[in-house]
Amino acid sequence: MSTENNPLEKYLAVPGAKTTLPVSAAKEGFSFEFVNEARKYFDNFHYQMGGDHALYYNLRLSEFLPTAVAAPADSVKELKVAHHFGNGHKVGQVRFTPKEDEMSLDEYVVHPNHRVQGVLIAHKGKIVYEAYPGMNQDDHHIWMSAAKTTVGLIFALLEAEGKVDVQKQVVDYVPELKGTNWDGITILNALNMSLGLELEETLQAITDPTSLIVRFFSAEFGQPAPGATQVEHWLDVLKEAKNIEGEEQGTHMRYCSATTTVLNYMAEKIENKPWIDIFHERVWAKVGADNPIMFHLTPEGTAVAHGLVATTLRDFARFAMLFTPSWHHAAHEQVVSPEVLKRIQTSGNSAAYKKGGTFHDHRQYFGEDPDHNSFQFDDVFTDGAMFKHGNLGQGIYVDPGRDVVGVYFSTNGYIAPYGEDKMAGFIRRAAKMLAGE
């Protein structure tokens, strides 16, 4: 991407912005010189490009941003390992399609163009596939937007408790946004990213240093947007969001992380507690995790729960298991009741979803069509399986019907030959194979 007048050109010229190191370098640790250089150039835009420095940021973000920590339950739920399943075929031999000339999962995971750092698949609460090509088992790694599922879950729990009415307006709970284009937008449409506002995270917007969404991300990091001199408050940035001409809320799914920060901020107002306490009480204190979960914060203390969340890979898998019949392998107490699970699975609008860019991108991930998005999950299939993708190649796949979960971490940037992420498709194929389909 070196054409004239390309807004990325000067940012890619910064040391550490491009990809020169294999992801395996993250397992070995980084030199003092490399770390100091990464610290010097740290900012949101530099991070999001997924270059060499991003390998360090993904594993050590607590060194750069304020961090809230929630401890797990007192005793660990040890995950059992069963690498082979009934018919003797290894999960690693699964192919995205049955064509013999295509990669297997084993080949995909270590291919240098996909920059996978860790992947885990579990069936009926037991690990059937686990690999760490670019991180160590005990490393904490950022979830990126896969973390939005934490916010969807909390809102489903708050709704079940009668503490929030998702048919009410966002501004009923976040009055700071009154008098802006957020007026009239319902919480349900915010949960399902159908705002009707110009906040969509298209590739063009994410890679444009002057876009509103880049300004929003920079504000969350406590840094001036590229080319600016002053740090903005993320809420002030969102007050400038314009309506999409001719588009009503609820009619088009348009992917937007900003709505998730509004939601977790809203939860704090509803509960009169910091987000970390809300999540700890309802979720993490019940999970038999190995380690704490980290939520990184804006300068004024708002949790960036739309993406800047970190755990180990196995603890990520334990969170995913909460949505399955095998929740007891991961937690000491049930967190997701059948009623809450159904609410999360069935609250989307298929027509609105299929008008959006996420549907058209993600059908390529799977080689089949998801039906809708719902409660912060990007994709829900008619069989009830759900998936949430994260920037730079993170993902959480939850398949309650087949009792399969899959989670993975990567540092996979936007610049060719990187960027294509089909891990979700491999995991869904593995889920079907594990179920004997």
C-alpha positions in Angstrom: 0.0 0.0 0.0 2.5 2.6 -1.2 0.6 4.5 -3.8 0.7 8.2 -3.9 -1.6 10.1 -1.5 -2.2 6.9 0.5 -3.0 8.1 4.1 -1.4 5.0 5.5 2.0 5.6 3.9 3.6 7.7 6.6 2.2 5.4 9.3 3.6 2.3 7.7 7.0 4.0 7.5 7.1 4.0 11.4 9.4 1.3 12.8 7.4 -1.8 13.9 4.3 -0.9 11.8 5.1 -3.5 9.1 5.3 -7.3 9.6 8.8 -8.7 9.5 8.8 -11.0 12.5 7.1 -14.4 12.6 4.5 -14.8 15.3 6.7 -17.4 16.9 8.9 -14.5 18.0 6.3 -13.7 20.7 7.0 -17.1 22.4 10.7 -16.3 22.8 10.3 -12.8 24.2 11.5 -9.5 22.9 14.7 -7.5 23.4 15.0 -4.5 25.6 15.6 -2.4 22.5 12.5 -3.7 20.7 10.3 -3.1 23.8 11.5 0.5 24.1 10.9 1.1 20.5 7.3 -0.4 20.8 6.7 1.9 23.8 7.9 4.9 21.8 5.5 4.5 19.0 2.5 3.1 20.8 -0.8 4.5 19.7 -4.1 3.1 18.6 -3.5 3.5 14.9 0.0 1.9 15.1 -1.5 -1.0 17.1 -4.4 -1.6 14.7 -2.1 -2.1 11.7 -0.9 -5.4 13.2 2.8 -5.0 12.6 5.7 -6.2 14.6 5.0 -4.0 17.6 1.4 -5.3 17.8 2.7 -8.7 18.8 4.0 -7.0 22.0 0.9 -4.9 22.5 -1.4 -7.9 22.2 0.4 -9.7 25.0 1.4 -6.8 27.2 -1.3 -4.1 26.9 -1.5 -3.6 30.7 1.9 -1.9 30.4 0.3 0.9 28.3 -3.2 1.4 29.5 -4.9 1.6 32.9 -6.2 -1.9 33.7 -9.0 -3.3 35.9 -8.6 -6.9 37.0 -11.2 -9.4 38.1 -10.1 -12.5 40.0 -11.6 -15.9 39.1 -13.3 -18.3 41.5 -11.1 -19.7 44.4 -10.6 -23.1 42.8 -9.7 -23.9 39.2 -11.8 -26.1 36.9 -9.1 -28.1 35.2 -9.8 -28.7 31.5 -9.4 -32.3 30.4 -7.7 -33.1 27.1 -9.0 -35.6 24.6 -7.2 -34.9 21.4 -9.0 -37.6 19.4 -12.7 -38.2 19.0 -14.8 -41.2 18.3 -14.0 -42.2 14.7 -10.2 -41.7 15.2 -9.8 -38.7 12.8 -7.7 -35.8 14.1 -9.5 -32.5 14.3 -6.4 -31.0 12.8 -7.1 -32.8 9.5 -10.4 -30.9 9.0 -10.4 -28.8 5.8 -12.4 -25.7 5.2 -14.0 -27.5 2.3 -13.6 -31.2 1.4 -11.2 -30.3 -1.5 -8.0 -32.3 -1.0 -5.8 -29.5 -2.4 -6.9 -27.0 0.3 -5.2 -26.5 3.7 -6.0 -28.6 6.7 -6.5 -26.9 10.1 -3.1 -28.0 11.1 -1.6 -26.4 8.0 -3.6 -23.2 8.4 -2.6 -22.7 12.0 1.1 -22.5 11.2 0.9 -20.8 7.8 2.8 -17.5 7.9 0.1 -15.5 6.2 -2.4 -16.1 8.9 -0.3 -15.3 11.9 -2.3 -17.4 14.3 -0.9 -17.4 17.9 -3.2 -19.8 19.7 -6.3 -21.9 19.0 -8.3 -24.2 21.1 -11.4 -26.3 20.3 -13.4 -28.1 23.0 -16.1 -30.7 22.7 -18.4 -31.6 25.6 -16.1 -29.7 27.9 -12.9 -31.5 26.8 -10.1 -30.0 24.7 -9.9 -31.8 21.3 -7.5 -29.4 19.7 -4.9 -26.9 21.1 -1.9 -25.2 19.5 0.3 -22.3 20.4 2.4 -21.3 17.4 2.8 -17.6 18.5 2.3 -17.4 22.3 2.9 -19.4 25.5 0.0 -21.2 27.2 0.1 -18.8 30.2 0.3 -15.6 28.2 -2.6 -13.1 28.4 -3.7 -12.0 25.0 -6.1 -9.3 23.9 -9.6 -10.5 22.7 -10.2 -7.5 20.5 -13.9 -7.4 19.4 -14.5 -10.9 20.5 -14.8 -9.2 23.9 -18.1 -7.6 22.9 -19.7 -10.9 23.9 -19.0 -9.9 27.5 -21.3 -6.9 27.1 -24.0 -8.8 25.3 -24.0 -11.4 28.1 -24.2 -8.7 30.8 -27.2 -7.0 29.1 -29.0 -10.3 28.7 -28.5 -11.0 32.4 -29.6 -7.4 33.4 -32.7 -7.8 31.2 -33.5 -11.2 32.8 -33.2 -9.5 36.2 -35.6 -6.7 35.1 -32.9 -4.0 35.5 -33.0 -2.8 31.9 -35.7 -2.5 29.3 -34.0 -2.9 25.9 -36.9 -1.3 24.1 -36.1 2.0 25.9 -33.8 4.6 24.4 -30.1 4.7 24.9 -30.5 8.3 26.1 -32.9 7.2 28.8 -29.8 5.7 30.5 -27.0 7.9 29.1 -28.4 11.4 29.2 -25.1 12.9 28.1 -26.1 11.9 24.5 -29.5 13.7 24.6 -29.9 16.3 22.0 -27.8 14.4 19.5 -28.6 11.9 16.8 -28.6 9.2 19.5 -32.1 10.5 20.4 -34.6 7.8 19.7 -32.2 4.9 19.3 -33.3 1.8 21.3 -31.0 -0.2 23.4 -31.9 -3.4 21.4 -30.8 -1.7 18.2 -27.6 -0.6 19.9 -27.0 -4.2 21.0 -27.6 -5.4 17.4 -25.6 -2.5 15.9 -28.4 -1.1 13.8 -28.1 2.6 14.9 -28.6 4.3 11.6 -25.6 6.5 12.4 -22.4 7.0 10.4 -20.2 5.1 12.8 -19.6 1.9 10.8 -16.1 0.3 10.9 -15.5 -0.2 7.3 -12.0 -1.0 6.1 -11.9 2.5 4.7 -12.9 4.1 8.0 -10.5 2.0 10.1 -7.5 2.8 7.9 -8.4 6.5 7.5 -6.6 8.4 10.3 -9.1 11.3 10.1 -12.3 9.2 10.4 -14.7 9.6 13.3 -14.2 6.0 14.4 -10.4 6.5 14.5 -10.9 9.6 16.5 -13.1 7.5 18.9 -10.5 4.8 19.3 -7.7 7.4 19.9 -9.8 9.1 22.6 -10.2 5.7 24.3 -6.4 5.4 24.3 -6.1 8.9 25.8 -4.2 10.1 22.7 -4.8 12.8 20.1 -6.2 11.4 16.8 -3.6 11.3 14.1 -2.8 14.8 13.0 -4.6 16.4 16.0 -3.0 18.0 19.0 -5.6 17.5 21.8 -7.1 14.4 23.4 -10.8 14.2 23.0 -13.4 12.5 25.3 -14.9 9.5 23.6 -18.4 10.6 24.5 -17.8 14.0 22.9 -16.7 12.3 19.7 -19.8 10.2 19.5 -22.0 13.3 19.9 -20.9 14.3 16.4 -22.2 11.1 14.8 -24.4 11.9 11.8 -27.6 10.1 10.7 -27.3 8.0 7.6 -29.6 9.8 5.1 -32.7 7.8 4.3 -31.9 5.0 6.8 -34.0 4.2 9.8 -32.5 2.6 12.9 -33.0 -1.2 13.0 -33.0 -1.6 9.2 -29.3 -2.2 8.5 -26.6 -3.9 10.7 -23.5 -1.7 10.6 -20.6 -2.8 12.7 -19.6 -0.3 15.3 -17.5 -0.7 18.5 -18.6 2.7 19.8 -22.0 1.4 20.6 -20.5 -1.3 22.8 -18.6 1.3 24.9 -21.9 3.2 25.3 -23.5 0.0 26.5 -20.9 -1.0 29.1 -20.9 2.7 30.3 -24.7 2.4 30.5 -24.4 -0.8 32.6 -22.2 1.1 35.1 -24.9 3.7 35.4 -27.7 1.1 35.9 -25.8 -0.8 38.5 -23.9 2.2 40.0 -20.8 0.1 39.9 -17.6 0.0 37.8 -17.8 -2.4 34.9 -15.2 -4.7 36.4 -17.3 -5.3 39.5 -20.4 -6.0 37.4 -18.6 -8.5 35.3 -16.8 -10.1 38.3 -20.0 -10.6 40.4 -22.1 -12.0 37.6 -19.5 -13.9 35.6 -15.8 -14.2 36.5 -16.2 -15.0 40.2 -18.2 -18.1 39.1 -15.6 -19.3 36.5 -12.9 -21.7 37.5 -10.3 -19.9 35.5 -6.6 -20.2 35.9 -6.0 -16.5 35.9 -7.8 -13.1 36.3 -9.4 -11.3 33.4 -8.2 -7.9 32.5 -10.4 -5.0 31.2 -8.3 -2.1 30.0 -9.7 1.4 30.6 -9.9 4.8 29.0 -8.1 7.7 30.9 -11.2 8.5 32.9 -11.8 4.9 33.8 -14.4 3.6 31.3 -13.8 -0.1 30.5 -13.0 -0.6 26.8 -15.1 -3.8 26.9 -15.6 -3.8 23.1 -12.1 -5.1 22.6 -9.3 -4.4 25.1 -9.9 -7.4 27.3 -7.2 -10.0 28.0 -7.1 -13.6 29.3 -5.2 -16.8 28.6 -6.5 -18.9 25.7 -7.8 -21.6 28.1 -9.7 -19.0 30.1 -11.1 -17.6 26.9 -12.4 -21.1 26.2 -13.9 -21.4 29.7 -15.9 -18.2 29.0 -17.1 -19.7 25.7 -18.2 -22.9 27.6 -20.6 -20.8 29.7 -23.0 -20.8 26.8 -23.0 -24.6 26.3 -24.4 -27.7 28.1 -20.9 -28.3 29.4 -20.7 -25.1 31.4 -20.0 -27.1 34.6 -16.6 -28.0 33.1 -15.7 -24.3 33.2 -17.7 -22.8 36.1 -18.8 -23.6 39.6 -22.2 -22.0 39.0 -24.3 -21.7 35.9 -24.1 -18.2 34.4 -26.1 -18.5 31.2 -29.5 -20.0 31.8 -31.4 -21.6 28.9 -33.7 -18.5 28.9 -30.7 -16.1 28.7 -29.1 -18.2 26.0 -32.2 -18.2 23.9 -32.5 -14.4 24.3 -29.0 -14.0 23.0 -29.5 -16.4 20.1 -32.8 -15.1 18.9 -32.9 -11.3 19.3 -31.5 -10.3 15.9 -33.1 -9.1 12.7 -32.1 -11.3 9.7 -33.2 -8.8 7.1 -31.2 -6.0 8.7 -28.2 -8.2 9.1 -28.1 -9.4 5.5 -28.1 -5.7 4.3 -24.8 -5.1 6.2 -21.2 -5.7 5.3 -20.6 -8.1 8.2 -22.9 -10.7 6.6 -21.2 -10.5 3.2 -17.7 -10.7 4.8 -18.5 -13.5 7.2 -20.3 -15.8 4.7 -16.8 -16.1 3.2 -15.4 -17.1 6.6 -17.8 -20.0 6.8 -18.6 -21.0 3.2 -22.3 -20.8 4.3 -24.7 -18.1 5.4 -25.2 -17.1 9.0 -28.8 -16.0 9.6 -28.5 -12.9 11.8 -26.5 -11.1 14.5 -27.7 -10.7 18.0 -26.6 -9.2 21.4 -23.1 -8.4 20.1 -22.5 -11.7 18.4 -21.6 -11.1 14.8 -23.2 -14.2 13.4 -26.0 -16.6 14.6 -26.8 -19.6 12.5 -30.3 -21.2 12.2 -28.9 -24.1 14.3 -28.1 -21.7 17.2 -24.3 -21.6 16.7 -22.8 -18.1 17.3 -19.5 -16.4 16.4 -17.8 -13.2 17.2 -14.7 -11.9 15.3 -12.1 -9.6 16.6 -9.6 -7.3 14.9 -6.2 -8.7 14.0 -7.7 -12.2 13.9 -9.4 -13.2 17.2 -12.5 -15.2 17.5 -15.0 -17.0 19.7 -17.3 -19.7 18.3 -20.0 -21.1 20.5 -22.2 -24.1 19.3 -24.5 -25.1 22.1 -26.4 -27.7 20.0 -23.2 -29.6 19.2 -21.6 -28.7 22.6 -18.5 -27.3 20.8 -16.5 -24.1 21.4 -13.6 -22.7 19.6 -11.4 -19.7 20.5 -8.3 -18.3 18.9 -5.8 -15.4 19.0 -3.7 -13.9 16.2 -1.8 -10.8 15.3 -2.8 -10.6 11.7 -2.7 -7.1 10.1 -4.5 -5.4 7.2 -1.7 -5.3 4.7 -1.5 -8.0 2.0 -0.7 -10.9 2.1 -2.2 -10.8 5.6 -5.7 -10.0 6.6 -7.7 -13.1 5.5 -9.1 -14.9 8.5 -10.9 -18.2 7.9 -10.3 -19.8 11.3 -14.0 -19.6 12.1 -14.8 -21.7 9.1 -12.4 -24.4 10.2 -13.8 -24.4 13.7 -17.4 -24.7 12.4 -16.4 -27.6 10.1 -14.7 -29.3 13.1 -17.8 -28.8 15.2 -19.9 -30.6 12.6 -17.4 -33.4 12.3 -17.3 -33.8 16.1 -21.1 -34.1 16.0 -20.9 -36.8 13.4 -22.3 -34.7 10.6 
